[in-house]
Amino acid sequence: MPSVIKIPRELADELDRLAGAERKARTAYVVDLLWRDVRRHKQRDALRLSAGTWKPADHPELAQGGAARVEQIRSEPDERFDEAIHR
């Protein structure tokens, strides 16, 4: 069911300008903004709820940081593809 939200004229004009720059109608632009904000709040809530559950002692492989671990994994040979490569 559609809803009506009253906003100040200045805000509507600004939204029209921004929406036009993205070649969108005001409604589509505002809906995208609202969904983006909802997702951001949900992510923030999830991070808040999970705070303290990750213990560095449980993950010594990440002692040098996540990026270093990813680089280590990428530099290791990948046996999963050996059979396919040697066919």
N, C-alpha and C positions, 0 to 999 in steps of 0.2 A: 504494500500500500504506500503510495507516494506521501511524503511529508513535506511540509512547508517550514522553512527556517527563515525567520526575518533577520536580515543583516543590514548594517548601515550602508547607505548609498556609496560612500567612499570605498568601502570594502568591496562592494559589488563591482565597482568600476575597476579597481585594482585586480580583482579576480578575472574580470573580462580581459584585461590587458595581458595577464599572465597566461590565461587559457588560449588566447589568440596567438600568442607567441609559440605555443605548442600545437596550434591548429586543432584545438578542442573546444567544444561547447563548455560554457561555465559549469553546467551540472556535471559533466563527465570529469572535468578538471577537479572540481571540489570533491566528488566521490573518490577519485584517486588519492587526493590529499588525505581525506578522512581514513581510508583504508590503510594508507601508509602509517598514519599516526596510531591507529588501532594496533597494527602489527608491532610497531615500535614499543608501545605500552605493554603488549603481551610479552615481548622479548625481555623487556626490563623486569617485568614481574617474574618471569622464569629465571632470570639471572639472580634476582633477589632471593627467590625460593631455594635455588641451588647453591647459594653462597656457603662456603665452608665444607661442601661435600667432596671437593677435589683435594686430595692430600698429596703433596709432592713426594712423600715417602712411598706412596703406592705406585708412583710412576717415575722411577729413577732414570728411565730412558729419555725423559724430558728435562733433565737437569740443566742441559745447555740451551733449552728453549725449544719451542715447537718447530721453528724454521730449521734449526740445526738437525732435528730428528727427521724432518721431511727430506732434507738434502742427503742425510745418511741413507735413508730408505731408497732414494732415487739412485744413489751411487752403487748400491748393492746389485749383483747379478740377479736376474729374475728367472729362476728355474721354471716357472710356470709356462714360459713360452719356448723353452728349449726344444721340446718335442715338435712343436709346430714349425720352428725355424729349420730343423734338420730333416724334414720330410722330403 
